[in-house]
Amino acid sequence: MKTVHCASYDILRRHGLTTIFGNPGSNELPFLKDFPADFRYILGLHEGAVVGMADGFALASGQPAFVNLHAAAGTGNGMGALTNAWYSHSPLVISAGQQVRSMIGVEAMLANVEAPQLPKPLVKWSAEPACAQDVPRALSQAIHMANLAPKAPVYLSIPYDDWAQPAPAGVEHLAARNVASAGLPSPAQLGELAGRLSRARNPVLVLGPDVDGARANPLAVQLAEKLRMPAWIAPSASRCPFPTRHPCFRGVLPAAIAGISQRLAGHDLILVVGAPVFRYHQFAPGDYLPAGAELVHITCDPGEAARAPMGDALVGDIFLTLEAMVESVRTSARPMPEALPRPAPRADEAGPLHPETVFDVIDELAPDDAIFVKESTSTVTAFWQRVQMREPGSYFFPAAGGLGFGLPAAVGVQLAQPQRRVIGIIGDGSANYGITALWTAAQYRIPAVFIILKNGTYGALRWFAGVLDVPDAPGLDVPGLDFCQLGRGYGVRSVQAADAASLRAELARALAGDEPVLIEVPTLTIEP
Ligand code: TPP
């Protein structure tokens, strides 16, 4: 007779979840017993890095990723990273080992008391099966829940004495199931939307991360070209849904109510696709919409649709809806928008480099299909202006701003996309939250390139301190960090590049190789 252990591995295998990101403890060992040869275990040294790696893997592959954490302590360590996974619609199937069933009540060591409550509200579904025989079914439910629109993390706590129990009769049906969303709006809804777009005098497109998640970038390009629409990236961008040197590309909208209305002034129809309306950050009150503008929102997430403060929304499949729109609208007679001018190079003196220079060197050397994992908070605007991104899946940034994403996600993305090169661009503040991912990159020889921008400070917070009028805040500088020593300590080849020529040489050498490399670059602080 099959065990719960065997039936559960069958289900994971059937869904292609053969990579397990984890950090084990005693509660998890029975799950890892007789580890099947067709599975691989990717060990992270801290659960923040484990969840960050899995997040990168899920985002870059478009598939669920399986995580195994240690009880409550491991779950707690991973929760900062879960904030990003939640807001990026990342389908993480997170399992955590629980004490044996008879020892949970007495709160023996490693009992995860009220386990399903612990990761809320950062998971779509959370459970501990009521008996061992329900574990395979609950695992199947977890995988489908994570992968159905809107994709999201889920959590399953599993007592460790369950694995050796016999699986229930009929368990084989679970691995055979297909569960899919069918989310095309009705012909009437599509007709109305196409009519509004065709009637608009001066429409504008605002694109969010779920366009990239749906691999609908080429459809967004076709729609923008047909309607001669400028295309903005929705604020707090965590992915790149539109090629950044296309004539229609306009850049990333500011994350403020007033700033968005100013940038979109003059448009009569704002079509937002695959983003919340909107993901604001700094509080700058004002009109939600420019005068005379209507807003229409296409989203895969009912929560996003319902909580928006303005506009009409249509909840459906982003790829299919955009495809239908491209077919429905006629090519406009308006002139095509003009491409943005390329920013001029910065003149560098001796000493720390302008981040803009670093980005120009990256733009010069990165392969056309390079993937950038970005976590340097003060340099976002400069990066989008200077680094060309062409292909879907080219950019990942922490979707909730939860630092500790960059280094681990770069490792996970590189694992998911071995044929593309991943360049992590990480601030010297951010790097510390996920630094142990370097060890995983070294041990599994995952050839991501990590460029650490060392400006000695929390640059974005220095800017925010000005916005919030807190000129004297303590705790904003991070001097005395040597990332080359840290990198070597974790087993990664690490070099410093103190000027543009050595950065060019080191980046070229790293991209020509097949091992992880860390490049520390002393940089100046700029306004975000
Ligand atoms: N802790 C977490 C987990 N997430 C956060 N976003 C913060 C703290 C607050 N925070 C936002 S930006 C920032 C901090 C600490 C500074 C990041 O500094 P760095 O990576 O050096 O980038 P820079 O702003 O200098 O480009």
Boltz pocket constraint, residues with backbone or C-beta under 6 A from the ligand:
constraints:
  - pocket:
      binder: B
      contacts: [[A, 80], [A, 375], [A, 376], [A, 377], [A, 378], [A, 379], [A, 400], [A, 401], [A, 402], [A, 403], [A, 404], [A, 426], [A, 427], [A, 428], [A, 429], [A, 430], [A, 431], [A, 433], [A, 453], [A, 455], [A, 457], [A, 458], [A, 459], [A, 460], [A, 461]]
      max_distance: 6.0
